Amino acid sequence: MTSLRERNRNRTLRDIEAAALDLFEQDGYASTTVDQIARRAGVSSATFFRYFGSKEEVLFVNEQDAVDELVALVAAREDREASLAALSEPVAAFAHSYLNDADAETRRATRLVMTTRELESRSMRMRLRWEHAVARQLAEERHRAVSGADVLVANLAIACLTAALWLWRTDQDDIGDTTRKMFAQAMSP
């Protein structure tokens, strides 16, 4: 059972996220300040910083959860090969759950991350975390240190995911299908 304190904390977190997303979409990411977000959410700037280290953090709040989910899907795949083809389905399943099965805030945040130049470097760091995590998973399955082949396969798999995210535009698009198409294109001669 969730305590009243935890429910209030979760509500405040959601209020800050919603306020930030509204302002980022309305005024642009670069033009939005933490003070504006805090005011819109009905909290102080100090409260904002208890939840987030920066306005950028609002858009990446579930970053570790995403890494964990991606690795779990890769680890549970049926095709145990360390190949691009073997990663197609788990990465497509991750994309689908990350966006099509996600809440509206996650979809909005992803759209902002994929279309905001000021967030490109942070987005790249997230992509690298995905690549490193997948490469480590592939290496662990073979009981060895991460090899160049693990890094390359992970890099290519995440490139397919990233290409699909770039192409994703509406909530009606199935990002999983788009991801599968990117894998098919990457593997075609």
C-alpha positions as CSV (number, residue, x, y, z in Angstrom):
1,M,0.0,0.0,0.0
2,T,1.3,3.4,-1.0
3,S,1.6,6.0,1.8
4,L,0.0,9.4,1.5
5,R,3.5,10.9,1.4
6,E,4.5,8.7,-1.5
7,R,1.2,9.5,-3.4
8,N,1.9,13.2,-2.9
9,R,5.5,12.8,-4.1
10,N,4.3,11.0,-7.2
11,R,1.6,13.6,-7.9
12,T,4.2,16.4,-7.5
13,L,6.6,14.6,-9.9
14,R,3.8,14.2,-12.5
15,D,2.7,17.8,-12.1
16,I,6.3,19.0,-12.7
17,E,6.7,16.7,-15.7
18,A,3.4,17.8,-17.2
19,A,4.2,21.5,-16.7
20,A,7.6,21.2,-18.3
21,L,6.3,19.3,-21.3
22,D,3.5,21.9,-21.8
23,L,6.0,24.8,-21.7
24,F,8.6,23.0,-23.8
25,E,5.9,22.4,-26.5
26,Q,4.4,25.9,-26.2
27,D,7.5,28.1,-25.9
28,G,10.4,25.8,-26.9
29,Y,12.9,24.0,-24.7
30,A,15.5,26.7,-24.8
31,S,13.1,29.4,-23.9
32,T,11.6,27.6,-20.9
33,T,13.1,28.2,-17.5
34,V,13.0,26.2,-14.3
35,D,11.2,29.0,-12.6
36,Q,8.5,28.9,-15.3
37,I,8.1,25.2,-14.9
38,A,7.9,25.5,-11.1
39,R,5.3,28.2,-11.3
40,R,3.2,26.2,-13.8
41,A,3.4,23.1,-11.6
42,G,2.5,25.1,-8.5
43,V,5.7,24.4,-6.7
44,S,8.8,26.4,-5.7
45,S,12.1,26.2,-7.6
46,A,13.6,24.5,-4.6
47,T,10.9,21.8,-4.9
48,F,11.7,21.4,-8.6
49,F,15.3,20.7,-7.7
50,R,14.4,18.1,-5.1
51,Y,13.0,16.1,-8.0
52,F,15.2,17.0,-10.9
53,G,18.8,18.3,-11.3
54,S,17.9,20.4,-14.3
55,K,15.1,21.0,-16.8
56,E,16.8,18.5,-19.1
57,E,16.3,15.8,-16.4
58,V,12.6,16.0,-16.8
59,L,12.8,14.5,-20.2
60,F,15.1,11.7,-19.1
61,V,13.5,10.8,-15.8
62,N,13.0,7.1,-16.9
63,E,16.4,6.6,-18.5
64,Q,17.6,3.8,-16.3
65,D,14.3,2.0,-16.5
66,A,14.5,2.1,-20.3
67,V,18.0,0.6,-20.2
68,D,16.9,-2.1,-17.8
69,E,13.9,-3.0,-20.0
70,L,15.9,-3.1,-23.2
71,V,18.5,-5.4,-21.6
72,A,15.8,-7.7,-20.1
73,L,14.2,-8.1,-23.5
74,V,17.6,-8.8,-25.2
75,A,18.4,-11.3,-22.4
76,A,15.0,-13.1,-22.9
77,R,15.2,-13.4,-26.7
78,E,14.6,-16.8,-28.3
79,D,17.4,-16.5,-30.9
80,R,20.5,-16.6,-28.7
81,E,22.9,-15.6,-31.5
82,A,24.8,-12.4,-31.0
83,S,23.7,-11.0,-34.4
84,L,21.7,-8.1,-35.7
85,A,18.9,-10.4,-36.8
86,A,18.7,-11.9,-33.3
87,L,18.3,-8.4,-31.8
88,S,15.6,-7.3,-34.2
89,E,12.6,-8.6,-32.3
90,P,13.7,-7.7,-28.7
91,V,14.6,-4.2,-29.8
92,A,11.3,-3.8,-31.7
93,A,9.5,-5.0,-28.7
94,F,11.3,-2.5,-26.5
95,A,10.4,0.3,-29.0
96,H,6.8,-0.7,-28.9
97,S,6.6,-0.8,-25.1
98,Y,8.6,2.4,-24.8
99,L,6.2,4.4,-26.9
100,N,3.1,2.6,-28.1
101,D,2.4,1.1,-24.6
102,A,3.7,4.1,-22.7
103,D,1.9,7.0,-21.1
104,A,1.3,10.2,-23.0
105,E,4.1,12.0,-21.1
106,T,6.7,9.5,-22.3
107,R,5.5,9.9,-25.9
108,R,5.6,13.7,-25.6
109,A,9.0,13.6,-24.0
110,T,10.4,11.3,-26.7
111,R,9.0,13.5,-29.4
112,L,10.7,16.5,-27.8
113,V,14.0,14.7,-27.4
114,M,14.0,13.6,-31.0
115,T,13.2,17.1,-32.4
116,T,15.1,19.5,-30.1
117,R,18.7,20.4,-31.1
118,E,19.6,21.5,-27.6
119,L,19.0,17.9,-26.4
120,E,21.1,16.1,-29.0
121,S,24.1,15.5,-26.8
122,R,22.0,14.2,-24.0
123,S,20.1,12.0,-26.4
124,M,23.4,10.7,-27.7
125,R,24.5,9.8,-24.1
126,M,21.3,7.8,-23.7
127,R,21.9,6.0,-27.0
128,L,25.4,5.1,-25.8
129,R,24.0,3.8,-22.5
130,W,21.7,1.5,-24.6
131,E,24.6,0.4,-26.8
132,H,26.9,-0.3,-23.9
133,A,24.2,-2.2,-22.0
134,V,23.4,-4.4,-25.0
135,A,27.1,-5.1,-25.8
136,R,27.7,-6.1,-22.1
137,Q,24.6,-8.4,-22.2
138,L,25.9,-10.1,-25.4
139,A,29.3,-10.6,-23.8
140,E,27.9,-11.9,-20.5
141,E,25.9,-14.5,-22.5
142,R,29.2,-15.8,-23.9
143,H,31.0,-15.6,-20.6
144,R,33.7,-13.2,-22.0
145,A,34.8,-9.6,-22.0
146,V,33.0,-7.3,-24.4
147,S,34.4,-7.8,-27.9
148,G,34.5,-5.6,-31.0
149,A,31.8,-7.8,-32.5
150,D,29.5,-7.2,-29.4
151,V,30.0,-3.5,-29.7
152,L,29.3,-3.4,-33.4
153,V,26.1,-5.5,-33.2
154,A,24.9,-3.4,-30.3
155,N,25.7,-0.2,-32.2
156,L,23.9,-1.4,-35.3
157,A,20.8,-2.5,-33.3
158,I,20.5,0.8,-31.5
159,A,21.1,2.6,-34.8
160,C,18.0,0.8,-36.1
161,L,16.0,1.9,-33.1
162,T,17.2,5.5,-33.4
163,A,16.3,5.6,-37.1
164,A,12.8,4.4,-36.2
165,L,12.5,7.1,-33.5
166,W,13.6,9.7,-36.0
167,L,10.8,8.5,-38.3
168,W,8.1,8.2,-35.6
169,R,5.7,11.1,-35.7
170,T,2.3,10.1,-34.3
171,D,0.9,8.0,-31.5
172,Q,-0.9,5.9,-34.2
173,D,2.4,4.8,-35.8
174,D,3.6,1.5,-34.4
175,I,7.2,2.2,-33.5
176,G,7.8,-1.6,-33.2
177,D,6.9,-2.1,-36.9
178,T,9.0,0.8,-37.9
179,T,11.9,-0.6,-35.9
180,R,11.6,-4.0,-37.6
181,K,11.7,-2.2,-41.0
182,M,14.9,-0.4,-40.1
183,F,16.4,-3.8,-39.1
184,A,15.3,-5.3,-42.4
185,Q,16.9,-2.4,-44.3
186,A,20.1,-2.7,-42.3
187,M,20.4,-6.4,-43.1
188,S,19.4,-6.3,-46.8
189,P,22.2,-6.6,-49.3
